[in-house]
């Protein structure tokens, strides 16, 4: 069955720049050039929340793994952390000296990586929004930065036409990939963490093995690639292009699977849900669209390395192996050795831990909000005292 358009959301007053699903799929967040974030409920008839706080265009949004926080970055050079509830409270910090183009939580929810037009990538703690360190080797705007699934690596893409791989511990650039012929708009880690995909203004999508630092696959399209997202299985990649289309690539076959037409303007962003059942897209037409994936839910066993020789326009591709260590859903024989009780116990424990982490997110964010309010109150009190002193002084004179 082909992917199908499930819903579309209207509410933004300018181009949509970024979209992301919460881990439970109950909410979808979008950022826009209208300086607002919107939180859309996936339940029918539930109204959306409009979050206002940024002073300029919101260029990037990302849900924390627990789903209890949303990070946003803006042209106003700040990053905000929001509680995605009806109040829409947030804390703000000056993150960069230029436009913030990318925000991304680590998989444990403890760290945040940001990328900016000031040519730097910065890493922060989430709970106190404390700056940890900068990565500084790009020589032009940094469009995108992402943590690897295990949090040990960071990948970044830039208008200097490079994709850089960084070691988070040593803070060193391990490798620069220089095969793109234009600005590199977006980069993502494969779910296995063993390869990366990037797309840019040269209308190509390239996949590299980060263990061997070699090009695996190359797809030549007809239009600028603005965004891309891996399906959780690792077998598919969806891209958003300036020709207003979304394209789904089959990475096992090394070919274009679907071209989707729905948006009336350049498609600016796209993201799969955490379980891969849905994907969302945004466009300069101010609309957010939600699509049902409709892929076969059984992704098979561990994928064998295969040879590919063609790219999406039918020209000769890299002919290299696509072996990213993709591990799929366990087979029934593997699962049968574990009792149902053990599985239920593990699920219950995982749910409890996730709930605790979520509550901690909200609690620390609330503390941060109170701290900011307290600082504002102190500033106002100081101002009042200073004014009183001036009045007393002038009365004496």
N, C-alpha and C positions, 0 to 999 in steps of 0.2 A: 504493500500500500504506500502511496506517495505521501510526503509530508502535507499536512493540511492546516489552513489558517483557522485557529480556534477562536481568538478574540482580538479585538483591537481597541486600544485605549486612546482617547483624545482628552487633552487638558493642558498640555504644554502650549506656550505662546511663541515658541521659536524652535529651532532645530533641536532634536534629541541627540545627545552626545554619547550616552553610556547607559547600559542596562545590566541588571544582575538579579538573579533569583535568591530568595532566602533558602536555607538548607531544607526547610520543610515544604517548600513550594507554595506556601500560603500567601507569600507576599512577593512583589516584584518592585524593584526600585529603578527609577530612571532619572538621569540628570539632563539639563538642557541649557541652551544659550540664553534662556529667559531668566537665568540666575536662581532657578528653583530646582528642588528635588521633588519627585512625586513618588509616594508609596501606594502601589495599586494592590488591592485585595483580589486574590484569585477566586474568591467566592462571589457568585453573581449577586448583583444589587448592593454589594457593600461599597460605600463611598471611598474615594481615594483621599489621601492626606497630601496637602501641599506644604512643603517645608521651605520657609524663607529665612535667610540669614546671610547667605553669601552676597557680596556687593557687586559681583560680576558673574559672567558665564560659569556654569558648573560643567566641567569637562570630564569628570570621572567619578564613578560611584562603585562601592563594593560592600556586600554584606559580610559581617564576621562569620566564622564557621558556625557559631552557636545561633546566629540569626538575630541576636539581641542588640547588635550595633550596626550602623551603616557609616562608612567613611566616605567623604566627598572631598574633591579637590577642585580649585577654582582659578579663574583668571585673576582673582583678587589676591593671589599668592598665599592663601590660607588653606588649611585642612580643617574640616569639621567632623566630629564624631557625634552621631545622632542616635537617640533611642527611638526606634520606628513605631511609636505609639501615637495616640491622638494628640498628646501635648507637643510632640516633636521637639523636645528639648535637645540642646547640643552644646558641646564645648568647642572652642575654636583655638587654633594656634597658628602663628605665623611660621609657615613651614619652609618657605623658599624666598629668594629675592626676585623670582620670576613666576610666570604662570605655572600652576601645578596641573600636569597633564595626566597623571596616573597615580592611583592609590590601590594597594593590595595587601590584605591580611595574610600572615603566615597560617599554615594549616592548624597550628595549635592556638591561634587567636591571640598570641602574646605580642607579636611584632607587626609593624606596619611599614611598608616600603613605599616611598613617594618619588616621583620623577618630575623634572621641571625644565622650563626654558632657560633656567640659570646654568644648564649643562651638568647638573649634579643629580645623583640618586641619594636619598637619605633614608636611614632606618631609624625607627622610633619604637619605644615601648608603648603599648596600647593603653594600659591602665593609668599611667601618669602623663602620657603624651611627652615622655622624656626623649630628647634627641640622643641617639647612640653614636652614629658615625655617618660620614659621607663617602661616596664613591665618585671619583673626579676625572676620569680619563676621556670622556666624550668631549668633542670639540664643537658640538652644535646642540640644539634643543634635544632633550631626551623625551621621547614620546610615550614610552611604556616601560614599566619594570615589574617583574614578577618573581615571587619566591618559588623554588622548586617544591614539589610535594613534601619532601622530607625537611625542608627549611634550611638545607646546608648550602644551597647555591642561590644566586640571584641572576636573572637574565634581563638585559635592557636593550632597547632599540632606539635609534636616534636619527636626526636629520643629517648626521655626518656619514650616513649610508652604511653604518656598521651595526651589528648585533654583538653585544659583549656579554661574556659569561664571567661571573664573579664568585669567589669563595667567601662566604659570609664570615667565617672565623678569621682567616688571614687578611680579609678585605682587599685581596689582590685580584686583578683581572687575569683570569686563567687563559682566556682565548678571545680573539676578535674574529667574527665571521664577516668577510668583506665582499661577499658575492652579489649583494644587491646593487642595482644600477640607479637607485633613487632613494628618497627619504624612506626610512623603515617605520611605518605607522604603528605596528602592533606586533607583539611577540608573546608566545604562550609556551609553557611546559606541557609535554605529553603527560598523561596521567601516570605513566610508569616512572617519569622523571629522567628517562634516558635519552630523550630527544626533544627538540624545540621546533616550533614552526613560526615563521615570520612573514608578514605581507607588507607591501609598500606601494610607493608611487610608480614603480616600474611595472606595475600590473602583474607581479609574480607572487607566488607563495613558495617558500623554500623550507624544507625540513632537513635538520642536521642531527647527527648522532653526537651527543655531548661527551661521550666516553672516548670516541675516536676522533672527534672534531672534523667530521667529514660530511659532505652533502649527501643526503639520502634520496630526496625527491625534489623535483622542480616542476611547478605548474605555471604555465604561461597563460594569463587571461587577457581580456581586452580593455580592462579598466582598473583604475587605482583601487587597491585593496585597503580598506580603512580599518577593518577589525576581523578577528577570527577566534574560533573557540573549538576545542577538542570535545568530542563525545566522550563520556566517562569510560566507555569500552576501549577507547583509543583507536578504534577502527575507522572513525569518520572525523571530518573537519568541516565546519561551516564557516563561510566567509561573507563579509558585507562589502559591497563595491559601490563606487561612485556612479556606475551605470544603473543604479537603483535595484540591482538584483542581489539575491542571496544564492550562494552556490554551495552544494554539499559534495565534498570529495570523498571517494572511497579509497582509503589509504592502503588497503590490502590489495586491491586490484590496480591501484595507481591511476585512477580515472575520475572524470567528472560524473557524478551520479545524478544530480538534479540541479536545475536552475529555477529559482523561485521568483516570480514577479508579484509584487503586492504594493510596494512603496511607490509613491509618485515623485520622489526625489532621491538624491544620493543616499544609499544605505550606509549609515555612519557607525553602527555598532551591532554586535550580535553576541549572544551567550546562551549556552546550554544550561538547563537546570542540573542540579547535582546528581539526579538519577538518570538524566538523559532523555526522559519522556517528552520534555518540552524544550523549545528554544525561543528566545525573545529577540526582537530586532527593533532598532530605532532608526529614524531618518530625518533629513532636513524638512520632510513634509509634516513635521511636528507630531507624528503618530508613533505609538509603540504597538507592535504586533506580537502576538503569542501564537506559536505554531506547534502542532502536535507532530512529534518526530515520525511515529509509525514505522520505525525500523523493527526488524525481527528482534524480539526481546532476548532470544537465546543466541548469544554471541559466539558460541562454539567453545572449543578447548583452546589451549595455548597455541598461539599463532606461530606457524612455521615461517622462517625467513623465506621470502620469495623474491624473484627478480622482476623488475619493472622496466619497461623500455619506452613508455610514452607519457607525455604530459597532457594537460587538459585540452590543448588546442590541436592535439594530434601530432605535434612535432616530436622529435626524438628527445626523451628525457635523460635522466642521469644514468639509468640502467644499474643503479646500485641496490643493495639489499635494504629492505625495510624491516629491521630487526630491533625493535625498541624494548624487548623484554615484556611484551604485552601479555598480561595474565588476565584471563577472563573468569567469569563466574565458575565456581567450583562445580564439578559434576556430581551427580547424585551418589555415586559410589564413594567419592571422597567424604561426602557429608554423612554417610550412613554410619561411619565409625564413631561419630559423636552422638551422644544421647540427646533427645529433645529437651530434657531437663537442663542439661549443661548449656544448650543454646539459649533457652529461655532466661536462665540465670545471667548469662553474659549480656544478653540484650537488655535485661532489666538494669544491670549494673552500668552499662554504657549510657542508657537513657538517664539514669540518676546522675551520673557524672556530667553529662551534657547539660542537664537542668541546673546543676550547681555552678558550672562554668558560666552559663547564661545569666544566672542570678548575680554572680560576681561581676560580670560585665556591666549589668545595670547598676549595681551598687556602687562600683568604682566610678562609673560615669556620673551618677547622681552626686557623689562626693566631689568630683571635679566641677560639676555645675555649681554646687554650693560654695566651693572655694572661689570660683570666679565671681559669684554674686557677692561674697564676703569682701573680696578685693575691691569691687565696685562700691560697696557700702562704705568701706574704709576711706576710699578716695573721696567720696561725697562728704563724709564727715570732716576730713581734713580741709576740704574746700570751704565748708561751712564755717569751721573754726578760723580759717584764714580770713574769710570775709568779715566775721565778727570782730577779729583783731583789728582789721583795717577800719571798721566803723568806730570802734573804741578809740583808736589812734586819732582818727579825724575829728571825733568829738572833743578829745583832749586839746587838739590844736585849735 
